[in-house]
Amino acid sequence: MPSAHIPSAETLQSFEQDINRIRDNTQANVGQADADYIRNMIRFQRLLDLSGRLCIVLGFLHPLWWVGGVFALGIAKILDNMEIGHNVLHGQYDWMNDPHINSRKFEWDNAGDSGSWKRYHNHEHHTYTNIIGKDRDYGYGLLRLSNDLPWRPKNVLQMVYYWLLSILFEWGVAYHEVAAERIFFGKKRKHSSLPISREQLKKDFFNKISYQMFKDYIFWPLLCFPVFFQVLLGNICANLIRNLWTSTIIFCGHFTEEAHTFSEEECKNETRGQWYYRQILGSSNLEGPRWFHILTGHLSCQVEHHLFPDVPARHYPAMAAEVAEVCKQHGIPYNTGPFFAQYFTVLQRVWKYSFPSSEGKQQAA
């Protein structure tokens, strides 16, 4: 493990037991209050979505109606993707046996197909977090964020790539698995763990983006035809708000200055305690009030999400205090800080690794 002081086997075993205790105690309290919470959140999100769309239409009365509508629709899309969609797709509410609020059937308001997301995010990223060569979410195939990867001339422009990825984040989510499987470009992968056919992956990709394009940029504007362009621009701006916020929160949870990377070799035959240790070293938290945690889908508690991805996320802030205390007791670093301070280190990291360095595992390009 890439740490100045690697805990002993005895320490990691004790650490594992303490983390398991936090999980078990929280799971014992999961129940009706959580079911009520997610159902109320879905009702609120739908009401905000419809209210935002109505205000966008009323923009012909005064520009402030349009601005307020765009903001409301943007927040509704953020809630759908983060506090609802992301958490439901992790199976956090499967225990409810609800026919709609479950990881098998839920589809979010996002260009990315939920089935594809679950394969490369839920399984791959959460299993192999920050393991170079195994976690395709580390840099998303565009960004060099550590000396584990050789510098190439194209990396000079990665600040530009970063901003483009942030603006178009839902399309990056949609294309991520397709790109990794070399569906349209590049040499076909010799070995793939894709559980569906390449044709099915391609079909699912086009079906979802076609639906999303039709809904946001044709159906809603045509439904309000006299103000077609007003509604079209409103939907574009709402999606932009969602994309920028979502990408920023996700980057703050994974790519701050103190987030560690790992090699495949050092992660072989991990114990559960070592896996917990890796999740904590590779994650970062954000501090803020309750409303802030909700708007991030509780990914402001990225450490706890990586430790307990299937626990209802509304419990993460309380769990975070316990996890931080356990880390302190065992001498394990726990990365947390205010939003702007953490985000600044993300930008520093993207900039730093845009240029060649002789440190670490740098190789000649």
C-alpha positions in Angstrom: 0.0 0.0 0.0 1.4 3.5 -0.9 1.4 4.9 2.6 4.2 6.4 4.8 3.2 4.0 7.5 1.5 0.7 6.5 -0.6 -0.6 9.4 0.3 -4.0 10.8 -1.8 -7.1 10.1 -3.2 -6.9 13.6 -4.1 -3.2 13.2 -5.9 -3.9 9.9 -7.8 -6.8 11.5 -9.0 -4.6 14.3 -9.8 -1.8 11.8 -11.8 -4.3 9.7 -13.9 -5.3 12.8 -14.6 -1.7 13.7 -15.7 -0.8 10.2 -17.9 -3.9 10.1 -19.5 -2.9 13.4 -20.3 0.5 11.9 -21.9 -1.1 8.9 -23.9 -3.7 11.0 -25.2 -1.1 13.4 -26.4 1.1 10.6 -28.0 -1.7 8.6 -29.9 -2.7 11.8 -31.6 0.8 11.7 -32.5 0.7 8.0 -36.2 0.5 7.5 -39.4 2.4 7.0 -37.8 5.9 7.5 -35.5 5.1 4.6 -38.4 4.0 2.4 -40.3 7.1 3.3 -37.3 9.3 2.6 -36.6 8.0 -0.9 -40.3 8.1 -1.9 -40.6 11.6 -0.7 -37.4 12.6 -2.5 -38.8 11.2 -5.7 -42.1 13.1 -5.3 -40.2 16.3 -4.6 -37.9 15.8 -7.5 -40.8 15.2 -9.9 -42.6 18.3 -8.6 -39.5 20.4 -9.0 -39.0 19.0 -12.5 -42.5 19.9 -13.7 -42.4 23.3 -11.9 -39.1 24.1 -13.6 -40.4 23.2 -17.0 -43.5 25.4 -16.4 -41.5 28.3 -15.3 -39.3 28.0 -18.5 -42.4 28.2 -20.6 -43.6 31.3 -18.6 -40.3 32.9 -19.5 -42.1 34.9 -22.2 -43.7 36.9 -19.4 -40.4 37.9 -17.8 -36.8 36.6 -18.1 -36.7 35.8 -14.4 -39.3 33.1 -14.9 -37.0 31.4 -17.4 -33.9 31.8 -15.2 -35.8 30.4 -12.2 -37.2 27.5 -14.3 -33.7 26.6 -15.6 -32.3 26.6 -12.1 -35.2 24.4 -10.8 -34.9 22.0 -13.6 -31.2 21.8 -13.2 -31.6 21.0 -9.5 -34.3 18.4 -10.3 -31.9 16.7 -12.7 -29.1 16.7 -10.1 -31.4 15.1 -7.6 -32.6 12.5 -10.1 -29.0 11.5 -11.0 -27.3 11.7 -7.6 -29.6 11.4 -4.6 -32.1 9.1 -6.4 -30.6 7.4 -9.4 -27.1 6.7 -8.3 -28.1 5.4 -5.0 -31.0 3.3 -6.2 -28.8 1.8 -8.9 -26.4 0.7 -6.2 -29.2 -1.4 -4.7 -29.5 0.7 -1.6 -33.3 0.3 -1.7 -33.7 -3.2 -3.2 -34.8 -4.4 0.3 -38.0 -2.5 -0.1 -39.2 -4.8 -2.9 -40.7 -1.8 -4.7 -41.5 -2.6 -8.3 -40.0 0.7 -9.5 -37.4 1.8 -6.9 -34.9 -1.0 -7.4 -31.5 -1.4 -9.1 -32.9 -3.8 -11.7 -35.5 -1.6 -13.3 -34.6 2.0 -12.5 -33.6 4.3 -15.4 -32.3 7.8 -14.7 -32.6 11.1 -16.6 -29.2 10.8 -18.1 -27.7 9.9 -21.5 -25.9 7.0 -19.9 -27.6 3.6 -19.9 -28.1 2.4 -16.4 -27.1 -1.2 -17.2 -23.8 0.0 -18.6 -23.2 2.2 -15.5 -23.8 -0.7 -13.2 -21.3 -2.9 -15.0 -18.3 -0.5 -15.1 -19.1 1.6 -12.0 -20.9 -0.6 -9.5 -18.7 -3.6 -10.1 -15.5 -2.5 -11.7 -14.9 0.9 -10.0 -16.1 -0.2 -6.6 -14.2 -3.4 -6.6 -10.9 -2.1 -8.0 -11.0 1.5 -6.8 -7.9 3.4 -8.0 -6.0 0.3 -9.1 -4.1 1.4 -12.2 -5.1 -0.9 -15.1 -8.2 -2.2 -13.4 -10.3 0.9 -12.5 -11.3 2.6 -15.8 -12.9 5.4 -13.8 -9.4 6.6 -12.8 -9.0 9.5 -15.3 -11.8 8.1 -17.6 -9.2 7.3 -20.2 -8.7 11.1 -20.9 -6.7 12.4 -17.9 -3.3 11.5 -16.5 -3.6 12.0 -12.8 -0.5 10.3 -11.4 3.0 9.2 -12.4 1.6 5.7 -12.7 1.0 6.6 -16.4 3.6 7.7 -18.8 3.4 11.3 -19.9 2.5 11.9 -23.6 2.4 15.2 -25.5 -1.4 15.2 -25.6 -1.5 15.5 -21.8 -0.4 19.2 -22.2 -4.1 19.8 -23.2 -5.7 17.9 -20.4 -7.0 21.0 -18.6 -9.0 21.5 -21.8 -10.1 17.8 -21.7 -11.1 18.2 -18.1 -13.4 21.2 -18.8 -14.9 19.5 -21.9 -15.5 16.3 -19.8 -17.2 18.4 -17.1 -19.5 20.2 -19.6 -20.4 17.0 -21.4 -20.3 14.7 -18.4 -23.5 12.7 -19.1 -22.2 11.9 -22.6 -18.9 10.8 -21.1 -20.9 8.5 -18.8 -22.8 7.1 -21.8 -19.6 6.5 -23.9 -17.3 5.2 -21.2 -18.0 1.5 -21.5 -18.4 1.7 -25.3 -15.0 3.4 -25.5 -13.4 0.9 -23.3 -14.7 -2.0 -25.4 -13.4 -0.3 -28.6 -16.8 -0.5 -30.2 -16.3 2.3 -32.7 -12.6 3.2 -32.6 -9.4 1.5 -31.8 -8.2 -2.1 -31.9 -10.8 -4.6 -30.7 -10.0 -5.9 -27.2 -8.6 -9.4 -27.1 -9.9 -10.1 -23.6 -13.2 -8.7 -22.4 -15.4 -9.5 -19.4 -18.5 -7.9 -21.0 -21.5 -10.0 -20.0 -23.5 -9.0 -23.0 -22.7 -9.0 -26.7 -21.0 -6.1 -28.3 -24.0 -5.6 -30.5 -26.3 -5.4 -27.5 -24.0 -2.9 -25.9 -24.1 -0.8 -29.1 -27.9 -1.1 -29.2 -28.4 -0.1 -25.6 -26.0 2.9 -26.1 -28.0 4.2 -29.1 -31.4 3.5 -27.6 -30.7 5.5 -24.5 -29.1 8.5 -26.1 -31.8 8.6 -28.7 -34.5 8.6 -26.0 -32.7 11.3 -24.1 -32.1 13.5 -27.1 -35.8 13.1 -28.2 -37.1 13.9 -24.7 -35.0 16.9 -23.9 -34.5 18.5 -27.3 -37.5 17.5 -29.4 -40.5 16.4 -27.3 -40.6 19.1 -24.6 -39.8 22.0 -27.0 -42.4 20.8 -29.5 -45.0 20.4 -26.7 -44.5 24.1 -26.1 -44.1 25.0 -29.7 -44.8 28.7 -29.6 -41.8 29.0 -27.3 -39.8 26.1 -28.9 -36.3 27.7 -28.8 -36.9 29.1 -25.3 -37.7 25.6 -24.0 -34.8 24.1 -26.0 -32.3 26.5 -24.6 -33.7 26.0 -21.1 -33.2 22.2 -21.3 -29.7 22.6 -22.6 -28.8 25.0 -19.7 -30.4 22.7 -17.1 -28.3 19.7 -18.4 -25.2 21.9 -18.3 -25.9 22.8 -14.7 -26.3 19.1 -13.8 -23.2 18.0 -15.7 -20.9 20.6 -14.2 -22.1 19.9 -10.6 -22.1 16.1 -10.9 -18.6 16.0 -12.5 -17.2 18.4 -10.0 -18.5 16.4 -7.0 -17.3 13.1 -8.4 -13.8 14.5 -9.1 -13.6 15.9 -5.6 -14.4 12.5 -4.2 -11.7 10.7 -6.2 -8.9 13.0 -7.5 -7.9 15.4 -4.7 -4.2 15.8 -3.9 -4.1 13.2 -1.1 -6.0 10.4 -3.0 -3.8 7.4 -3.5 -3.3 5.0 -6.4 -2.4 1.3 -6.3 -0.8 -1.3 -8.5 -2.4 -4.7 -9.2 0.5 -6.4 -7.6 0.2 -4.8 -4.2 -3.6 -5.5 -4.1 -3.4 -9.2 -4.7 -5.0 -11.4 -2.1 -6.4 -8.5 -0.1 -8.1 -9.1 3.2 -11.3 -7.2 3.8 -9.4 -4.9 6.2 -6.9 -4.1 3.4 -9.7 -3.5 1.0 -11.3 -1.0 3.5 -7.9 0.6 3.9 -7.5 1.0 0.1 -11.0 2.5 -0.2 -10.2 5.1 2.5 -6.8 6.1 1.0 -8.3 6.4 -2.5 -11.3 8.6 -1.5 -12.0 12.1 -0.3 -14.9 13.7 1.6 -16.5 17.2 1.4 -17.8 19.0 4.5 -21.0 21.0 4.4 -24.6 21.3 5.7 -27.4 18.8 5.2 -28.7 20.3 2.0 -25.2 20.2 0.5 -25.0 16.4 1.2 -28.3 15.9 -0.4 -27.4 17.8 -3.5 -24.2 15.7 -3.9 -26.3 12.5 -3.5 -24.3 12.1 -0.3 -21.1 11.6 -2.4 -19.7 14.4 -0.2 -19.1 11.3 2.0 -17.2 9.5 -0.8 -15.2 7.5 1.8 -18.3 6.0 3.3 -19.8 5.4 -0.1 -16.8 3.4 -1.1 -16.9 1.5 2.1 -20.6 0.9 2.2 -22.0 1.3 -1.4 -25.3 -0.5 -0.7 -26.2 1.2 2.5 -28.8 4.0 2.1 -26.7 7.1 1.6 -28.7 9.3 3.9 -26.8 7.5 6.7 -23.4 8.5 5.4 -22.9 11.7 7.4 -23.5 10.0 10.7 -21.3 7.0 9.6 -18.6 9.5 8.5 -18.1 10.7 12.1 -17.7 7.1 13.3 -15.3 6.1 10.5 -13.2 9.2 11.0 -12.9 8.3 14.7 -11.9 4.7 13.9 -9.3 5.9 11.4 -7.9 8.2 14.1 -7.7 5.4 16.6 -5.8 3.2 14.1 -3.5 5.9 12.7 -5.1 5.7 9.2 -5.4 9.0 7.2 -8.9 10.3 6.6 -9.2 12.9 3.8 -11.9 15.5 4.4 -12.2 19.2 3.9 -14.4 22.1 2.6 -15.6 22.0 -0.9 -13.5 24.8 -2.4 -10.3 23.6 -0.7 -10.8 20.1 -2.0 -11.8 21.2 -5.5 -8.7 23.4 -5.7 -6.5 20.4 -5.2 -8.3 18.6 -7.9 -7.5 21.4 -10.4 -3.9 21.4 -9.1 -3.7 17.6 -9.8 -5.1 17.9 -13.3 -2.6 20.7 -14.0 0.4 19.1 -12.4 0.2 15.9 -14.4 -0.3 17.7 -17.6 3.5 18.0 -17.7 6.3 15.4 -17.6 7.9 14.6 -14.3 10.9 12.4 -13.3 9.2 11.4 -10.0 7.5 8.1 -9.2 6.9 5.6 -12.0 7.3 8.0 -14.9 8.4 6.4 -18.1 9.5 7.8 -21.4 6.7 8.3 -23.7 
